[in-house]
């Protein structure tokens, strides 16, 4: 039986930084407003009332319902929790982009011909939103890149709960049961593909937010030049 423990605990002095850290028996998730500890059969969520915590719970719980498996293989709970965290995070970034993109495009169509205080304020707010979105997507992207560039961390996830260990130099898996080694190696490949998938989605979101931000800045500069020359 798996459990999702929601608590109003607070993480002490955690700065905004997207990161995943692997410990001996747990994975620490720090993804924006989601702070959680994923273990073999449970996940502890810090301050679950925040948007990130709620989005994570809404994503994870359906994945644990056997009726939603469609006959597919059951992934270890910890992997399900990690993927739910990544999925909920990238979806929130994509939703934010879908919200702001048409608004920015509409502003760029009416500017600089229609200079009103309201339009200029909308441009300022939109640019501020894009700066924040780009920063968050960039931090998430860097976290995924760091994980993909460090296969030792991925292997440490795969051997949790198994009679396995990493050999000297963290290059090979040594398991007391050959089948466990095979399963761990298969999971390693699945996790790498999972991370690459979310990296692609994150890079798309980050790239589009950067392009929109550049267009907004160019428009702002053009308006400033026109006002000075006028």
C-alpha positions in Angstrom: 0.0 0.0 0.0 1.4 3.3 -1.0 0.8 6.5 0.9 0.9 10.3 0.2 1.6 12.1 3.4 0.6 15.8 3.3 2.1 18.0 6.0 2.3 21.7 6.8 6.0 21.4 7.5 8.3 24.1 6.1 11.7 23.5 4.6 14.2 25.7 6.4 15.9 28.5 4.4 15.4 26.9 0.9 16.2 29.4 -1.8 14.4 29.1 -5.2 16.3 26.5 -7.1 15.0 23.5 -9.0 16.9 20.4 -7.9 16.6 16.7 -7.3 18.9 15.1 -4.8 19.3 11.3 -4.3 19.9 10.0 -0.8 20.4 6.4 0.3 16.7 5.7 0.8 14.9 8.8 -0.5 14.9 11.4 -3.3 14.5 15.0 -2.2 12.4 17.0 -4.7 12.7 20.8 -4.7 10.8 21.9 -7.8 9.6 25.5 -7.4 6.7 25.5 -5.0 6.9 21.7 -4.6 9.0 20.4 -1.8 8.7 16.6 -1.2 10.6 13.5 -0.1 9.9 10.4 -2.3 10.6 7.0 -0.7 10.0 3.4 -1.7 6.4 3.3 -0.5 5.4 6.8 0.4 6.0 10.5 -0.4 6.1 13.3 2.2 4.9 16.6 0.9 6.0 19.9 2.6 3.4 22.6 2.5 1.0 20.7 0.3 -1.4 23.7 0.0 0.9 25.5 -2.4 0.2 25.3 -6.1 3.1 23.0 -6.8 2.0 20.6 -4.0 -1.6 20.5 -5.2 -0.5 20.0 -8.9 1.8 17.1 -7.8 -1.0 15.4 -5.8 -3.5 15.8 -8.7 -0.9 14.2 -11.1 0.3 11.4 -8.8 -2.9 10.0 -7.4 -4.5 8.9 -10.8 -1.2 7.2 -11.7 -1.5 5.0 -8.6 -5.0 3.8 -9.6 -4.7 0.2 -11.0 -7.6 0.9 -13.4 -5.5 3.5 -15.2 -2.6 1.1 -15.9 -4.3 -0.3 -19.1 -2.5 -3.6 -18.6 0.9 -1.9 -18.7 3.8 -2.7 -16.4 3.7 -1.2 -12.9 6.5 1.2 -12.3 8.1 1.4 -8.8 6.3 3.9 -6.6 9.3 6.1 -6.2 9.7 6.4 -10.0 6.0 7.2 -10.3 6.4 9.9 -7.8 9.4 11.4 -9.5 7.7 11.4 -12.9 4.6 12.9 -11.4 6.7 15.7 -10.0 8.4 16.4 -13.3 5.1 16.2 -15.2 3.3 18.5 -12.9 6.1 21.0 -13.1 6.5 21.1 -16.8 2.7 21.2 -17.3 2.5 24.3 -15.0 5.2 26.0 -17.1 3.4 25.1 -20.4 0.1 26.3 -19.0 1.7 29.6 -18.0 3.2 30.0 -21.5 -0.2 29.2 -23.1 -1.7 31.9 -21.0 0.8 34.7 -21.6 1.7 34.0 -25.3 -1.6 35.2 -27.0 -1.6 38.3 -24.7 1.9 39.3 -25.7 1.2 38.7 -29.4 -1.9 40.9 -29.2 0.1 43.7 -27.6 2.8 43.4 -30.3 0.1 43.8 -33.0 -1.3 47.1 -31.6 2.0 48.6 -30.5 3.6 51.1 -31.2 0.7 52.7 -33.0 -1.6 52.6 -30.0 0.3 54.1 -27.1 -2.0 54.3 -24.0 -1.2 54.0 -20.4 -3.2 50.8 -20.1 -1.4 49.2 -23.1 2.0 50.2 -21.8 1.2 48.8 -18.3 0.1 45.5 -19.9 3.4 45.3 -21.8 5.3 45.9 -18.5 3.4 43.2 -16.7 3.7 40.8 -19.6 7.5 41.3 -19.8 7.8 40.8 -16.0 5.8 37.5 -16.3 8.0 36.3 -19.2 11.1 37.1 -17.2 9.8 34.9 -14.3 8.7 32.1 -16.7 12.0 32.1 -18.5 13.9 31.9 -15.2 11.8 29.0 -13.9 12.0 27.1 -17.1 15.7 27.7 -17.3 16.3 26.5 -13.8 14.2 23.3 -14.5 16.1 22.8 -17.7 19.4 23.0 -16.0 18.3 20.5 -13.3 17.4 18.0 -16.0 20.6 18.5 -17.8 22.6 18.0 -14.6 20.8 14.7 -13.9 21.3 13.4 -17.5 25.0 14.3 -17.3 25.4 12.4 -14.0 24.4 8.7 -14.6 25.6 7.9 -11.1 22.6 9.7 -9.6 20.2 7.8 -11.9 21.8 4.5 -11.0 21.4 5.3 -7.3 17.7 5.8 -7.9 17.5 2.4 -9.6 19.1 0.4 -6.8 17.0 1.8 -4.0 15.3 -1.0 -2.2 17.4 -3.7 -4.0 20.3 -5.8 -2.8 22.6 -3.9 -5.2 25.4 -1.4 -4.9 27.6 0.7 -7.1 31.0 -0.7 -7.7 34.1 1.3 -6.9 34.1 4.3 -9.2 30.2 4.1 -9.5 30.6 2.6 -13.0 28.9 -0.8 -12.7 26.0 -2.3 -10.7 26.7 -5.3 -8.5 23.6 -7.2 -7.3 23.2 -10.3 -5.3 20.3 -11.4 -7.6 21.0 -11.3 -11.3 17.3 -10.5 -12.1 17.6 -7.4 -9.9 20.5 -6.1 -11.9 18.6 -6.6 -15.1 15.6 -4.8 -13.8 17.7 -1.9 -12.4 19.5 -1.5 -15.8 16.1 -1.5 -17.6 14.8 1.2 -15.2 18.0 3.2 -15.8 17.2 3.4 -19.5 13.5 4.3 -18.8 14.5 7.1 -16.4 17.0 8.5 -19.0 14.3 8.5 -21.7 11.8 10.1 -19.2 14.3 12.9 -18.3 15.1 13.5 -22.0 11.3 13.8 -22.8 10.8 16.4 -20.1 14.0 18.2 -21.1 12.6 18.6 -24.7 9.3 20.0 -23.4 11.1 22.3 -21.0 13.5 23.5 -23.7 10.6 24.3 -26.0 8.9 26.3 -23.2 12.1 28.1 -22.3 12.9 28.9 -25.9 9.5 30.3 -26.7 9.4 32.4 -23.5 12.8 33.8 -24.4 11.7 34.7 -27.9 8.6 36.4 -26.6 10.6 38.3 -24.1 13.1 39.5 -26.7 10.1 40.7 -28.9 8.6 42.5 -25.9 12.0 44.2 -25.1 12.5 45.2 -28.7 9.0 46.8 -28.7 9.7 48.6 -25.5 13.0 49.9 -26.9 11.3 51.0 -30.1 8.6 52.9 -28.1 11.3 54.6 -26.0 13.1 55.8 -29.2 9.8 57.1 -30.7 9.0 59.0 -27.5 12.4 60.6 -27.4 12.3 61.6 -31.0 8.8 62.9 -30.7 
